[in-house]
Amino acid sequence: METRCTQDNPKTIWQLFCYVKGVAICLKHLNELQIVHRDIKPQNICFNAKNQQTFLIDFDLATWENSID
């Protein structure tokens, strides 16, 4: 599998906090847009330890909340 982003592992408690908070913010934003990611896993979460930013990737299985059967 090709690497789509630089994935740093949180190395300190502060970085772990930023990582988890970033995932929560991403999911909240998707919820507000009524988008369901449907493939949340560590491989689809990118964390940049340098600036404590978290990104979700791989939206291949994502769908609009209203179109879920």
VOPAGU-2260 file (C-alpha; in pm, 1 decimal, decimal comma):
REM VOPAGU-2260
SITE   aa  ch    i         X         Y         Z
SITE  MET   A    0       0,0       0,0       0,0
SITE  GLU   A    1     135,5     339,9     -89,6
SITE  THR   A    2     183,1     607,6     174,7
SITE  ARG   A    3     -56,9     895,2     115,7
SITE  CYS   A    4      62,4    1118,9     395,4
SITE  THR   A    5     331,5    1143,9     654,8
SITE  GLN   A    6     208,0     955,8     956,1
SITE  ASP   A    7     378,4    1036,9    1283,2
SITE  ASN   A    8     293,6     840,3    1593,5
SITE  PRO   A    9     217,2    1048,7    1901,6
SITE  LYS   A   10     525,3    1029,4    2123,6
SITE  THR   A   11     416,7    1235,0    2423,5
SITE  ILE   A   12      98,6    1262,1    2625,8
SITE  TRP   A   13      42,0    1607,3    2471,7
SITE  GLN   A   14      75,0    1470,8    2118,2
SITE  LEU   A   15    -162,1    1185,7    2204,8
SITE  PHE   A   16    -412,6    1439,0    2336,6
SITE  CYS   A   17    -381,7    1643,5    2013,9
SITE  TYR   A   18    -421,1    1326,3    1806,2
SITE  VAL   A   19    -739,8    1213,6    1981,5
SITE  LYS   A   20    -880,3    1567,6    1989,1
SITE  GLY   A   21    -805,0    1604,4    1617,2
SITE  VAL   A   22    -991,3    1282,0    1534,1
SITE  ALA   A   23   -1288,7    1400,9    1740,1
SITE  ILE   A   24   -1291,1    1737,9    1561,0
SITE  CYS   A   25   -1274,2    1565,5    1220,3
SITE  LEU   A   26   -1564,8    1336,2    1308,3
SITE  LYS   A   27   -1768,5    1626,5    1446,0
SITE  HIS   A   28   -1714,1    1823,0    1126,0
SITE  LEU   A   29   -1815,1    1524,4     912,0
SITE  ASN   A   30   -2125,3    1480,2    1127,0
SITE  GLU   A   31   -2220,3    1845,4    1075,2
SITE  LEU   A   32   -2188,9    1789,8     699,4
SITE  GLN   A   33   -2392,2    1466,3     732,3
SITE  ILE   A   34   -2106,7    1258,2     591,2
SITE  VAL   A   35   -2038,8     907,4     721,1
SITE  HIS   A   36   -1674,6     800,7     667,8
SITE  ARG   A   37   -1739,0     424,3     722,5
SITE  ASP   A   38   -1370,2     328,1     733,5
SITE  ILE   A   39   -1217,7     486,0    1044,4
SITE  LYS   A   40    -899,3     300,2    1135,6
SITE  PRO   A   41    -543,8     400,4    1227,3
SITE  GLN   A   42    -425,7     368,8     866,9
SITE  ASN   A   43    -677,5     636,4     762,4
SITE  ILE   A   44    -571,5     888,7    1026,2
SITE  CYS   A   45    -272,2    1110,2     955,0
SITE  PHE   A   46    -108,5    1300,9    1236,9
SITE  ASN   A   47     161,4    1561,1    1188,5
SITE  ALA   A   48     351,3    1579,3    1516,8
SITE  LYS   A   49     529,8    1897,4    1412,9
SITE  ASN   A   50     212,1    2109,0    1407,3
SITE  GLN   A   51     -25,0    1869,2    1591,2
SITE  GLN   A   52    -268,1    1847,6    1297,9
SITE  THR   A   53    -483,7    1543,5    1235,7
SITE  PHE   A   54    -639,8    1449,8     902,3
SITE  LEU   A   55    -878,4    1177,3     794,5
SITE  ILE   A   56    -807,7    1020,2     457,0
SITE  ASP   A   57    -958,1     751,6     231,2
SITE  PHE   A   58   -1316,0     856,3     173,6
SITE  ASP   A   59   -1382,0     573,9     -77,4
SITE  LEU   A   60   -1654,7     422,6     141,7
SITE  ALA   A   61   -1797,2     754,6     261,7
SITE  THR   A   62   -2160,5     833,3     200,9
SITE  TRP   A   63   -2414,8    1102,0     280,8
SITE  GLU   A   64   -2603,1    1029,6     602,2
SITE  ASN   A   65   -2940,1    1045,1     421,7
SITE  SER   A   66   -2839,9     777,6     169,3
SITE  ILE   A   67   -2755,5     499,9     418,3
SITE  ASP   A   68   -2980,4     197,0     378,2
